[in-house]
Amino acid sequence: MRFLADMGFPASVVRWLRQQGHEAVHLREEGLHRLPDTDIFAKARAEKRILLAFDLDFGEIAALSRAKEPSVIIFRLRNTRSPAVIARLEAVLGPVAGELARGAVVVVEESRYRVRLLPIGAQG
């Protein structure tokens, strides 16, 4: 899978993703730390990357875009330290891989996750 991590996302999680064989990049690595959210979303779409963030705004941007991509994984965790984020990401990636490939917003919480297929509002 291909990932783009938002600025607030731990760089160590990006490194872990690479160790797992994924292609992952952090905005900081590209010097794009001041990029507006809409431009970050557009970058993820153009590069066909799954956006990783703590920012709920990306779910709203995905919904308003009415597009099927990019997929977004939003973490809503009390513990945002890297080991906790990695544990939740590792638990969720396999079960939602198909949805992420089709286009989805996945909200990851401490003990559950929710999936909304894109475009939001198109499902019955």
DOBA-773640 format. One record per residue (C-alpha): residue in three letters; x negated, z, y negated. Coordinates in nm, 3 decimals, padded with zeros to 5 digits. Layout:
<rs>
<r><sero>ALA</sero><xx>X</xx><zz>Z</zz><yy>Y</yy></r>
...
</rs>
This chain:
<rs>
<r><sero>MET</sero><xx>00.000</xx><zz>00.000</zz><yy>00.000</yy></r>
<r><sero>ARG</sero><xx>-00.101</xx><zz>-00.054</zz><yy>-00.361</yy></r>
<r><sero>PHE</sero><xx>-00.062</xx><zz>00.233</zz><yy>-00.608</yy></r>
<r><sero>LEU</sero><xx>-00.094</xx><zz>00.293</zz><yy>-00.982</yy></r>
<r><sero>ALA</sero><xx>-00.122</xx><zz>00.656</zz><yy>-01.091</yy></r>
<r><sero>ASP</sero><xx>00.008</xx><zz>00.769</zz><yy>-01.429</yy></r>
<r><sero>MET</sero><xx>-00.216</xx><zz>00.973</zz><yy>-01.658</yy></r>
<r><sero>GLY</sero><xx>-00.080</xx><zz>01.313</zz><yy>-01.557</yy></r>
<r><sero>PHE</sero><xx>-00.132</xx><zz>01.240</zz><yy>-01.189</yy></r>
<r><sero>PRO</sero><xx>-00.434</xx><zz>01.402</zz><yy>-01.017</yy></r>
<r><sero>ALA</sero><xx>-00.729</xx><zz>01.162</zz><yy>-00.977</yy></r>
<r><sero>SER</sero><xx>-00.820</xx><zz>01.343</zz><yy>-00.655</yy></r>
<r><sero>VAL</sero><xx>-00.491</xx><zz>01.223</zz><yy>-00.501</yy></r>
<r><sero>VAL</sero><xx>-00.591</xx><zz>00.866</zz><yy>-00.590</yy></r>
<r><sero>ARG</sero><xx>-00.923</xx><zz>00.920</zz><yy>-00.413</yy></r>
<r><sero>TRP</sero><xx>-00.737</xx><zz>01.058</zz><yy>-00.110</yy></r>
<r><sero>LEU</sero><xx>-00.513</xx><zz>00.749</zz><yy>-00.102</yy></r>
<r><sero>ARG</sero><xx>-00.823</xx><zz>00.529</zz><yy>-00.098</yy></r>
<r><sero>GLN</sero><xx>-00.964</xx><zz>00.733</zz><yy>00.191</yy></r>
<r><sero>GLN</sero><xx>-00.640</xx><zz>00.661</zz><yy>00.377</yy></r>
<r><sero>GLY</sero><xx>-00.699</xx><zz>00.287</zz><yy>00.333</yy></r>
<r><sero>HIS</sero><xx>-00.465</xx><zz>00.225</zz><yy>00.039</yy></r>
<r><sero>GLU</sero><xx>-00.554</xx><zz>00.039</zz><yy>-00.278</yy></r>
<r><sero>ALA</sero><xx>-00.508</xx><zz>00.289</zz><yy>-00.557</yy></r>
<r><sero>VAL</sero><xx>-00.606</xx><zz>00.295</zz><yy>-00.922</yy></r>
<r><sero>HIS</sero><xx>-00.563</xx><zz>00.556</zz><yy>-01.194</yy></r>
<r><sero>LEU</sero><xx>-00.484</xx><zz>00.458</zz><yy>-01.554</yy></r>
<r><sero>ARG</sero><xx>-00.777</xx><zz>00.670</zz><yy>-01.670</yy></r>
<r><sero>GLU</sero><xx>-01.018</xx><zz>00.456</zz><yy>-01.464</yy></r>
<r><sero>GLU</sero><xx>-00.907</xx><zz>00.151</zz><yy>-01.659</yy></r>
<r><sero>GLY</sero><xx>-00.920</xx><zz>00.322</zz><yy>-01.999</yy></r>
<r><sero>LEU</sero><xx>-00.542</xx><zz>00.292</zz><yy>-02.040</yy></r>
<r><sero>HIS</sero><xx>-00.465</xx><zz>00.658</zz><yy>-02.107</yy></r>
<r><sero>ARG</sero><xx>-00.263</xx><zz>00.579</zz><yy>-02.422</yy></r>
<r><sero>LEU</sero><xx>-00.050</xx><zz>00.304</zz><yy>-02.272</yy></r>
<r><sero>PRO</sero><xx>00.325</xx><zz>00.354</zz><yy>-02.337</yy></r>
<r><sero>ASP</sero><xx>00.545</xx><zz>00.419</zz><yy>-02.033</yy></r>
<r><sero>THR</sero><xx>00.717</xx><zz>00.080</zz><yy>-02.058</yy></r>
<r><sero>ASP</sero><xx>00.377</xx><zz>-00.093</zz><yy>-02.050</yy></r>
<r><sero>ILE</sero><xx>00.266</xx><zz>00.119</zz><yy>-01.755</yy></r>
<r><sero>PHE</sero><xx>00.583</xx><zz>00.016</zz><yy>-01.572</yy></r>
<r><sero>ALA</sero><xx>00.517</xx><zz>-00.351</zz><yy>-01.658</yy></r>
<r><sero>LYS</sero><xx>00.158</xx><zz>-00.320</zz><yy>-01.534</yy></r>
<r><sero>ALA</sero><xx>00.276</xx><zz>-00.175</zz><yy>-01.202</yy></r>
<r><sero>ARG</sero><xx>00.525</xx><zz>-00.461</zz><yy>-01.168</yy></r>
<r><sero>ALA</sero><xx>00.269</xx><zz>-00.731</zz><yy>-01.255</yy></r>
<r><sero>GLU</sero><xx>00.014</xx><zz>-00.588</zz><yy>-01.012</yy></r>
<r><sero>LYS</sero><xx>00.275</xx><zz>-00.518</zz><yy>-00.740</yy></r>
<r><sero>ARG</sero><xx>00.182</xx><zz>-00.150</zz><yy>-00.728</yy></r>
<r><sero>ILE</sero><xx>00.388</xx><zz>00.158</zz><yy>-00.651</yy></r>
<r><sero>LEU</sero><xx>00.387</xx><zz>00.384</zz><yy>-00.956</yy></r>
<r><sero>LEU</sero><xx>00.298</xx><zz>00.750</zz><yy>-00.897</yy></r>
<r><sero>ALA</sero><xx>00.406</xx><zz>00.998</zz><yy>-01.163</yy></r>
<r><sero>PHE</sero><xx>00.542</xx><zz>01.339</zz><yy>-01.255</yy></r>
<r><sero>ASP</sero><xx>00.731</xx><zz>01.182</zz><yy>-01.546</yy></r>
<r><sero>LEU</sero><xx>01.107</xx><zz>01.138</zz><yy>-01.495</yy></r>
<r><sero>ASP</sero><xx>01.109</xx><zz>00.866</zz><yy>-01.762</yy></r>
<r><sero>PHE</sero><xx>00.987</xx><zz>00.617</zz><yy>-01.502</yy></r>
<r><sero>GLY</sero><xx>01.305</xx><zz>00.661</zz><yy>-01.299</yy></r>
<r><sero>GLU</sero><xx>01.508</xx><zz>00.584</zz><yy>-01.610</yy></r>
<r><sero>ILE</sero><xx>01.292</xx><zz>00.281</zz><yy>-01.692</yy></r>
<r><sero>ALA</sero><xx>01.338</xx><zz>00.154</zz><yy>-01.335</yy></r>
<r><sero>ALA</sero><xx>01.716</xx><zz>00.200</zz><yy>-01.358</yy></r>
<r><sero>LEU</sero><xx>01.741</xx><zz>00.026</zz><yy>-01.694</yy></r>
<r><sero>SER</sero><xx>01.520</xx><zz>-00.262</zz><yy>-01.583</yy></r>
<r><sero>ARG</sero><xx>01.781</xx><zz>-00.365</zz><yy>-01.322</yy></r>
<r><sero>ALA</sero><xx>01.485</xx><zz>-00.508</zz><yy>-01.125</yy></r>
<r><sero>LYS</sero><xx>01.383</xx><zz>-00.458</zz><yy>-00.762</yy></r>
<r><sero>GLU</sero><xx>01.026</xx><zz>-00.369</zz><yy>-00.850</yy></r>
<r><sero>PRO</sero><xx>00.806</xx><zz>-00.184</zz><yy>-00.897</yy></r>
<r><sero>SER</sero><xx>00.879</xx><zz>00.107</zz><yy>-00.669</yy></r>
<r><sero>VAL</sero><xx>00.825</xx><zz>00.449</zz><yy>-00.825</yy></r>
<r><sero>ILE</sero><xx>00.744</xx><zz>00.782</zz><yy>-00.663</yy></r>
<r><sero>ILE</sero><xx>00.823</xx><zz>01.075</zz><yy>-00.894</yy></r>
<r><sero>PHE</sero><xx>00.702</xx><zz>01.421</zz><yy>-00.799</yy></r>
<r><sero>ARG</sero><xx>00.916</xx><zz>01.719</zz><yy>-00.902</yy></r>
<r><sero>LEU</sero><xx>00.699</xx><zz>01.999</zz><yy>-00.765</yy></r>
<r><sero>ARG</sero><xx>00.640</xx><zz>02.353</zz><yy>-00.886</yy></r>
<r><sero>ASN</sero><xx>00.287</xx><zz>02.334</zz><yy>-00.747</yy></r>
<r><sero>THR</sero><xx>00.123</xx><zz>02.020</zz><yy>-00.886</yy></r>
<r><sero>ARG</sero><xx>-00.227</xx><zz>02.094</zz><yy>-00.757</yy></r>
<r><sero>SER</sero><xx>-00.382</xx><zz>01.816</zz><yy>-00.556</yy></r>
<r><sero>PRO</sero><xx>-00.348</xx><zz>01.975</zz><yy>-00.208</yy></r>
<r><sero>ALA</sero><xx>00.026</xx><zz>02.027</zz><yy>-00.259</yy></r>
<r><sero>VAL</sero><xx>00.078</xx><zz>01.675</zz><yy>-00.394</yy></r>
<r><sero>ILE</sero><xx>-00.122</xx><zz>01.525</zz><yy>-00.106</yy></r>
<r><sero>ALA</sero><xx>00.076</xx><zz>01.724</zz><yy>00.151</yy></r>
<r><sero>ARG</sero><xx>00.409</xx><zz>01.602</zz><yy>00.012</yy></r>
<r><sero>LEU</sero><xx>00.287</xx><zz>01.245</zz><yy>-00.030</yy></r>
<r><sero>GLU</sero><xx>00.153</xx><zz>01.239</zz><yy>00.325</yy></r>
<r><sero>ALA</sero><xx>00.485</xx><zz>01.369</zz><yy>00.458</yy></r>
<r><sero>VAL</sero><xx>00.691</xx><zz>01.115</zz><yy>00.264</yy></r>
<r><sero>LEU</sero><xx>00.493</xx><zz>00.789</zz><yy>00.274</yy></r>
<r><sero>GLY</sero><xx>00.567</xx><zz>00.701</zz><yy>00.635</yy></r>
<r><sero>PRO</sero><xx>00.942</xx><zz>00.766</zz><yy>00.627</yy></r>
<r><sero>VAL</sero><xx>00.996</xx><zz>00.575</zz><yy>00.299</yy></r>
<r><sero>ALA</sero><xx>00.750</xx><zz>00.287</zz><yy>00.351</yy></r>
<r><sero>GLY</sero><xx>01.028</xx><zz>00.036</zz><yy>00.416</yy></r>
<r><sero>GLU</sero><xx>01.224</xx><zz>00.138</zz><yy>00.109</yy></r>
<r><sero>LEU</sero><xx>00.911</xx><zz>00.126</zz><yy>-00.108</yy></r>
<r><sero>ALA</sero><xx>00.840</xx><zz>-00.227</zz><yy>00.017</yy></r>
<r><sero>ARG</sero><xx>01.195</xx><zz>-00.336</zz><yy>-00.077</yy></r>
<r><sero>GLY</sero><xx>01.197</xx><zz>-00.153</zz><yy>-00.411</yy></r>
<r><sero>ALA</sero><xx>01.297</xx><zz>00.209</zz><yy>-00.460</yy></r>
<r><sero>VAL</sero><xx>01.269</xx><zz>00.519</zz><yy>-00.671</yy></r>
<r><sero>VAL</sero><xx>01.165</xx><zz>00.813</zz><yy>-00.455</yy></r>
<r><sero>VAL</sero><xx>01.192</xx><zz>01.163</zz><yy>-00.598</yy></r>
<r><sero>VAL</sero><xx>00.974</xx><zz>01.407</zz><yy>-00.406</yy></r>
<r><sero>GLU</sero><xx>01.053</xx><zz>01.778</zz><yy>-00.422</yy></r>
<r><sero>GLU</sero><xx>00.909</xx><zz>02.082</zz><yy>-00.244</yy></r>
<r><sero>SER</sero><xx>01.108</xx><zz>02.047</zz><yy>00.076</yy></r>
<r><sero>ARG</sero><xx>01.301</xx><zz>01.722</zz><yy>00.046</yy></r>
<r><sero>TYR</sero><xx>01.295</xx><zz>01.379</zz><yy>-00.103</yy></r>
<r><sero>ARG</sero><xx>01.561</xx><zz>01.141</zz><yy>-00.232</yy></r>
<r><sero>VAL</sero><xx>01.555</xx><zz>00.762</zz><yy>-00.225</yy></r>
<r><sero>ARG</sero><xx>01.742</xx><zz>00.526</zz><yy>-00.456</yy></r>
<r><sero>LEU</sero><xx>01.707</xx><zz>00.158</zz><yy>-00.379</yy></r>
<r><sero>LEU</sero><xx>01.644</xx><zz>-00.080</zz><yy>-00.666</yy></r>
<r><sero>PRO</sero><xx>01.811</xx><zz>-00.219</zz><yy>-00.858</yy></r>
<r><sero>ILE</sero><xx>01.993</xx><zz>00.109</zz><yy>-00.922</yy></r>
<r><sero>GLY</sero><xx>02.367</xx><zz>00.057</zz><yy>-00.949</yy></r>
<r><sero>ALA</sero><xx>02.368</xx><zz>-00.250</zz><yy>-00.720</yy></r>
<r><sero>GLN</sero><xx>02.452</xx><zz>-00.054</zz><yy>-00.403</yy></r>
<r><sero>GLY</sero><xx>02.811</xx><zz>-00.006</zz><yy>-00.292</yy></r>
</rs>
